[in-house]
Amino acid sequence: MSDTDRSQRFAALPPPPYYAVIFSSQRNGRDEAGYAATAERMVELVVEQPGFLGYESTRDGSGFGITVAYFDSEAAIAAWRMHAEHTLARERGHRLWYQRFEQRVARVERAYGGPRPTPTQPDETTP
């Protein structure tokens, strides 16, 4: 994977404050195709939702994953939660795809970071 591909894993977000919906889950390995199709559809839908800012998501080889979806308000989160197709997908996930899940909502007050600067000369003291 190139550095450009890796950088696209990070959501481009406005300055805080905003909200993060953190969804941690352990997949059970059942119905991989159904899960993948539904996950793709949820991304298609959520990017169209008013107040949605972006997301970051990863899953390891054991099926443990974390997705963080960012919204501009609690009202936007509530609207997404009430979206009919999202509600059906959520219920299906609880019933069919997850051994365990946790969801947390947080208000982001501060955010900092960014790409590591590219040195103009190699630093022999840095590994």
Solvent accessible surface area in square Angstrom, and as a share of the most:
residue,aa,sasa,rsa
1,M,130,0.58
2,S,59,0.38
3,D,113,0.58
4,T,86,0.50
5,D,68,0.35
6,R,118,0.43
7,S,67,0.43
8,Q,133,0.59
9,R,141,0.51
10,F,146,0.61
11,A,21,0.17
12,A,99,0.77
13,L,53,0.26
14,P,60,0.38
15,P,113,0.71
16,P,38,0.24
17,P,76,0.48
18,Y,8,0.03
19,Y,29,0.11
20,A,6,0.05
21,V,19,0.11
22,I,49,0.25
23,F,42,0.18
24,S,15,0.09
25,S,2,0.01
26,Q,44,0.19
27,R,14,0.05
28,N,45,0.23
29,G,47,0.45
30,R,128,0.47
31,D,64,0.33
32,E,99,0.44
33,A,81,0.62
34,G,15,0.15
35,Y,37,0.14
36,A,59,0.46
37,A,65,0.50
38,T,22,0.13
39,A,41,0.32
40,E,113,0.50
41,R,96,0.35
42,M,29,0.13
43,V,54,0.31
44,E,78,0.35
45,L,13,0.06
46,V,11,0.06
47,V,82,0.47
48,E,126,0.56
49,Q,33,0.15
50,P,113,0.71
51,G,19,0.19
52,F,31,0.13
53,L,50,0.25
54,G,12,0.11
55,Y,80,0.30
56,E,45,0.20
57,S,63,0.40
58,T,94,0.55
59,R,89,0.32
60,D,81,0.42
61,G,91,0.88
62,S,83,0.53
63,G,12,0.12
64,F,89,0.37
65,G,2,0.02
66,I,64,0.33
67,T,43,0.25
68,V,25,0.14
69,A,17,0.13
70,Y,23,0.09
71,F,1,0.00
72,D,75,0.39
73,S,37,0.24
74,E,109,0.49
75,A,77,0.59
76,A,10,0.08
77,I,21,0.11
78,A,53,0.41
79,A,61,0.47
80,W,27,0.09
81,R,113,0.41
82,M,150,0.67
83,H,49,0.22
84,A,76,0.59
85,E,60,0.27
86,H,32,0.14
87,T,36,0.21
88,L,119,0.59
89,A,15,0.11
90,R,44,0.16
91,E,86,0.39
92,R,91,0.33
93,G,1,0.01
94,H,75,0.33
95,R,156,0.57
96,L,52,0.26
97,W,4,0.01
98,Y,36,0.14
99,Q,131,0.58
100,R,157,0.57
101,F,75,0.31
102,E,58,0.26
103,Q,82,0.36
104,R,124,0.45
105,V,77,0.44
106,A,43,0.34
107,R,118,0.43
108,V,30,0.17
109,E,97,0.43
110,R,191,0.70
111,A,59,0.45
112,Y,204,0.78
113,G,78,0.75
114,G,64,0.62
115,P,131,0.82
116,R,185,0.67
117,P,113,0.71
118,T,123,0.71
119,P,81,0.51
120,T,138,0.80
121,Q,139,0.62
122,P,126,0.79
123,D,79,0.41
124,E,173,0.78
125,T,124,0.72
126,T,64,0.37
127,P,168,1.06
